[in-house]
Amino acid sequence: MHKALRGLALAFVLQTGTALAAEPVDKLDLNTATIAQLVKLPGVGPKRADAIVKLRERVPFRRVRDLLRVRGIGRKSLARLRPLVRVAPPKVIKPRRAARRRGRTPQRRRSD
């Protein structure tokens, strides 16, 4: 009986090219989400959502793993949140300035 069901399920997947799964949910961007949106995440209450917003105001998130900097979010919480959140790439990329060493000027080559 189980083999027959597995065979039918496999045939369905191969024929349609899709598996029976939940519809994909849009991930929440950590750099633009409101407190109300963050509170809907599992394990995130009003205080933790506020901490996320305050942290991103100081330093925007560059990757989802940066959530570990929020007090109260550890590895287990991160594993639970990772499929539900994302960090979008920055829209405006600022050009980097060349790093200068203090007290040193570039030496010019002499043309003899």
N, C-alpha and C positions, 0 to 999 in steps of 0.2 A: 504494500500500500504506500509506504513512504517513498520507495524508489519510483513508483509511478507518479506521485506528486512532484518529486524532484525533477523527474524527466519532463513533466508538463511545464513546470516553472522554467526550466532551462530552455525548452523549446520556445516558450513565450518570449524570453529575454533575447534569444538569438534571432527570432523572427522580427520583433519590434525594435530591437536595439536599445531598449530601456528596461530598467528593473523597476519593480514596484517599490517605490520609495516616496517619502514625503516630498512635496514641492520645495524647491530650494528657497530658502528665506534670505532676503537681503541682509547682509551683515551691517552692523552699526559701526559707523566711523567714529573712532575715539576722539578725534580732533574736532568734530563738529556736532557731536551728540549733545542734546540738552540733558539737564538733570532728570526730567520726567522720562526721557527715553532710557537713560542709564538705570533708573530704578527698576525698570521692567526686566532687567537681566537677573539671572539667578544668583543669589548671594550678595546682591548690591542693594543696599538700602539708601535712604536719603543722605546719611553722613558719608558713606563711602562714595556715592555719586558726587557729592560736593568736593570730596578730597580729589577725585579724578579731575574734575573741572579746574580746581585750584592748581593742581600740578601741571596741567596742560597749558594754563595761562602763563606759567613761568617758563616751561620748556615743552614745546609740542611733542607729541609722541612720534617716534620714528619707526617703531615696530610694536607689535602686540606685546611682546615680552617686556616692554617698558612698564606695563601695569604692575610688575613686581615692585616698583618704587613706591606704590601706593600702600600706605599702612593698612594692614588687614587683608591684603591680597597676597597669597602665597602660591606655591606650585600647584596645589590641588584646585584652588579657585581659578587660577590661570588656565588650567586644563579644561575646566568647566566652561570658561568664558571664550576660549580661543575660537571655537567654531561659530560663535555668534558675533564677534567683533572683528574689525579690520582697521588698518591705518592707511588712508589714501595717500598717494604721493603728493608732495607739495605742488601747488599750482604755479607759484612763482619761485623761480630758482635764482637766488642772489649770486652774482659772480664772486668768487673768492679773491681776496687780495693776496698779493705775494707777501709771504712772511718776511719781515725784516728783522735782522738782529740788531739789538741795541748797541750803540757805540761803534759800530763797524760800518764803514762805507765801502761800496764795491771798488776794487782796485781797477784802474784803467790800464790797458795794455799799451805799452810804448811801441810806437812804430819807428824803429831805428833805420 
